Amino acid sequence: MKFLERISSFVGNTFAIWVVLFAVLSFFVPSGFTWLAAYITPLLGIIMFGMGLTLSAKDFKQAFKRPKDVAIGVAGQFLIMPLLAFALVTILPVSKEIAVGVILVGCCPGGTSSNVMTFLSKGDTALSVSITAVSTILAPILTPALIYLLASQWLEVSAGALFVSIVQIVLVPILLGLLVKALLKDKVEAGVKAIPLVSVIGIVAIVTAVVSVNVEQIAKTGLLIFLIVVLHNTLGYIVGLGLGKVMKMGPKQQKAVSIEVGMQNSGLGATLAAAHFNPLSAVPSAIFSVWHNISGPIIATIYRKLQEKEENR
């Protein structure tokens, strides 16, 4: 089990490398990965079940102990990123499929990677976990509503169908994970240590599936999509940090909100896009998954260095 734990830790720490490597492989050898497209939804369900195993009642209790801080983070998550996405696709010349895809990933809740990056930045990790947990639980209502509000001008959006999908592939697996953890308690701890490995394999598989079925379109518009994703993610970090400052949060809390706002559950974005829209709409989420695993460690390092510099004054 320790060997598996070491492998899981190594793969988790080198997440960005694996995502980039397999994204490139699937672009140049798409035939080897297109079969994965049929498994995108169950893969995300497995990832969400793993997330449920890592959560606990105290993560939700934090929301009641610090409602203001959690509310600021959740509000930032569901206001800043959707509005930034809408602004970018309105200003820049993109197809309707890409526009919907960018808005879709912008309307998703935060991803679990944000918790790791907040920890590495020496931010408020407990707050980060609570924001992720609460935003994920609210996602079945807020994500479809926001997508309908912002994206229905480009493609037909069924908020009801999106709601059902998010309940099935996010809420139910998370609740099952919480239930299994509550029933088995210490018996699941060994399995929890392997979750980073399962999550990495799942996300890598989802990204490679999306890339492999959209090779031609990515070759034509990939650079523009990448530019939009980088701008979206970077502006999310900056505006999220600004929100924390405006709300007079402490430095550690500001970092948590910044990273929570900037990093999205791109696996959910890709899954919803593939299930409900054109396959091309899943590409922004796939590229976001690649990019935020590069930008996350960078922003975490910048925040940590700034804090260390401040402490050494």
Disulfide bonds with the S-S distance in Angstrom:
none
